[in-house]
Amino acid sequence: VREEYSSEEYLNAETKPKTVYAEPVLKAVRYMRITPEHLSMWADKRENTVLKALSELPADQQRRIACIAAYIRGCNRRLSAETIWREACAMYFYGRQYNIAPELVAAVAKAESTFNCSSVSRHGACGVMQVMYSVHKGALAKYAIVSSRDQIFDPERGVHAGVFVLKGYVNACGSVQKGLMRYLGGHSNKYYMRVQNNVTRMRQTGERLGL
């Protein structure tokens, strides 16, 4: 049991009505040394969290989220399990919404911030997806994604903002590869290869854990 959770929190989790999750999610939560009831508890904490939809998804979709969550845990063990699952669900939900592969979204987040939703670069890029809020704040506010810089640091809103920006670049540039280069702010093929390698490692993590 991770020390970041209090005994009261565990007691509340154990006494909540059980929500049924697919087996890959159950394996992933065991890997993180938490209980499935924590997922339900965290979903109930926030009115608009996409974590609420996890248990309602088909098993294969839950498996993809579980693989992303396990990959995040392996890459950054400083993150709380709650943040990990919120990020993973947001990557899946908003990736599907904007027709960007969720695994690609996760791979970009790994390259940009190692999934640190509090990250700020020396150039002012913010959050898990390292969005330049000063550049995109008008569009992000127009579509009610974030209305202030502070909201970029929320795990789910930060993912939403990043996927929105990435989708815009992909559409403008005509391909995922060119869109990723624009997202980086340069023209290096190394970034594209780095992202693709992250996707491969994510798949390997799922296979290693039997997800």
N, C-alpha and C positions, 0 to 999 in steps of 0.2 A: 504494500500500500504506500503510495507516494505521500510524503509529509505535507504537501501543499493543501490537502483536504483535511478539514477538522473532523473530529469524531461526530459532532452534531450533523455535519453535512452527510457523512456516511449513514448515520441513523435515519435521516430523512430519506435518503436514497433507498435504503433497504425497506422502508415502510410504505413507499409509494406503490400504487398499482403498477403492475408490470406491463411494459409495452413490448410487443414481439418484434425483434429485429432478425434479419437474415443472418445465416451462419458466418459469412465473412465479417460482418460488423461485430459479432460476438467474439470472433478470433482477434480482431483488431483491438477491442477494448481490453481483452485479457492481456494482450501484448503490452498495453499501456498501464496495466495493473489498476484498472478502474472497473466499475460495474456497468451493465447496460442501463440500470436505473439512473445513473448520472446523466446519460444522454437525455433522458426524459425530463429530469429535473432542470437541466440547463435550458432545454427547449421551453419549459414553463416560465423561466425567469424573464424572458424578453418577448414582447408581444409580436414583433415582426421578424423574428429570427427564422432563417430558412432551415435551421436544425429541426423545426417542428415537422417538416415534410419527410424526414429521413425514413421513418418506419413505414410510411405509406407507399414508398417506391417499390417497384419490382426488385426481386432479389439480385438480378444482374446489375442494376443501377446502384443498389446498396453496395455491391461488391466493388464497383469502381470508386465510390466514395471511401470505402474502407482502405483500398490500396493507396489512395491519395493521403489519407490520414496517417497511415502507417509510415509512408515515405516522409511526411512532414516530421513525425516523431523521430525518425532515424536521422534526419538532417539537423534538427534543432531541438535538443532535449531541454532547453531552458523554457520553452513554451509550455503553458499549462495545457492539460488535455482538453479543457473546455475551449480554449482558443484554437487548438488544432482541429477539433471537430467543427467548429463554426467556420473556420477557413475552408476546410475540405468540402463541406456542404455548399458553401458559397461558390467555390470554384466549379463545382458540378452544376449548381443551379444556374448561375449567370453564364457559364460557358455554354450550356445548352440554350439559354435564352438568346444569346447573341451568335449562336452557331460557330463557336470556337471550341475545339476539343477541350474538355475539362482538364485532361492530363497535360495539354499544352499550357493552359493557364497556370497550373501548378508548377510546371517546369520554368515558366517565366518568373514566377514568384521566388523560386529557389535561386535563380540567377540574379534577381534584383536585390533581394533582402534576406535570403535564407529564411523566409517566412516570418520575419520579425515585423509585426504590424506597427511597432513604435519607431521604426527606422527612419532617419532623415539623412540624406546625402549632403555632401558639401555644396552641391548645386541646388539644393532645395527640394529634391524629389522626396515624396513622403509615403509612408505606409508600406504595407506588405507588397504592393505592386509598384512602389516608387513612382507615383504619379506626380507630375509637375502641376500642382494645384494652381499656381499663378498663371499658367498657360491655359488650363482647361476649366477654370472655375465657372466661366459663363455657361458652357455647355452642360457641365455637371449640375449646376443649379437649375437650368432650364428643364432638364429631364428629371429633376427631383431625386438625384442620386446622392449628392452631398450639397449642403448649403453653406458649409464653413470648412476651413482648413482642419480644424480639430476632428471633424467627422471622418476624415481620411484615415485616421489612426484606429478606427473601429475595424475589427477583423473582416466583417462582412461588407461593410460599406467600402472599405479600401479595396477589396477584391472586385466589387461591383464597378467602382470607378476605373480600375485598371483594365477590366475586360471591355468596358465601354470605350475607353481610349484605344485599346488594341484593335477592336473591331473597326473603329473609324479609320485607323491606319491601313488595315488590311483592305478595306473597301477602296480607300483612296489610291493605294499603291497597286492593287490588282492581284496580290498574292500574299500568302501567309509569310513567306520568307522576306519579301520586301517590307511588309507591314512590321515584322519583328525588327528589322534594321531601323526603320523609322522610329519605332518605340524606343530603341536604344539611343537614338539620336546620332547615329553614325552609319557607316556602310561596311561594317566588318562581317565577313562570313563566319568569323570565329564565334560571334554571339549566337548565330543561328545553330551552329554545330553544338555549342554548349547547351542550348535549350534542348536540342534533339537528344543529346547524351543524357540529360536529366530525365526525359521521357523514358528512355531505355532503362535507366536505373530504377525508376518508379515501378516499371513492369517487373523487373527482377526482384524488387522488394516484395511485391505481391506474391510472386511465385515462391520465394524463399519462405514466406510465412503461410503458404497454403491458402491464400485468399482467392 
